[in-house]
């Protein structure tokens, strides 16, 4: 069984428990349901170097990444450094994330927040709105086209934007629908966790121009950003590069300064 299959299997079991613990009616009573969401797309377009900086404690491929730096320091550091948006990884079993990570981040930053998880059910869409997410990530590799349509439409009806993550042409083809706002090319194979930035470059010209284009994973050097930007990407989702340091915010600031100096 590959890693992605294991994660989804665990998620299915987890959802049974969550639905018993908290109903959809309970979720809809959250004060975030009356709040207008911020636009991740707009935030990306407003910056010359648009980085979605990720809060990520652990990964199946690298085990522990950073459990020392307090979340508040990470989020505030990212905001001060010039991130366009923040991604919060909320999956708990394989990434040590939590819905509370997103709720707490929402309290201390004005930046739009993307919920990154393995979303396979409408319950999770409503939960995302309830915890304050401005946008959600859907993973094409674990969804049929009909699921992408239904989940993204529900998210849009609640005011959230949708980033669909792809790895190849077949996943792209089933993801090009009206209720998708951003298309992210993940350079990491979710079955083997191998990384290759060439994946983004090979797919960029196949992505229709009406979508905001994001390159994800394996981006570790300023030259990577320059190369990907020159190839047509609008934004970049980066977590591990910053999170593996004691001060992710300072690392992001230095990273952006290096890109500006290279240009």
Buried (B, 14 or more C-beta within 10 A) or exposed (E): EEBBEEBBEBBEEBBEEBEEEEEEEEBEEBEBBEEEBBBBBEBBEEBEBBBBBBBBBBBBBEEEBBEEBEBEBBBBBBBEBBBBBBBBBBBBBBBBBBBEBBBBBBEEBEBBBBBBBBBBBBBBBBBBBBBBBBBBBBBBBBBEBEBBBBBBBBBBEBBBBBBBBBBBEEBBEBBBEEBBBBBBBBBBBBEEBEBEBEBBBBBBEBBEEEBBBBBBBBBBBBEBBBBBBEBBBBBBBBBBBBBBBEBBBBBBBBBBBBBEEEE
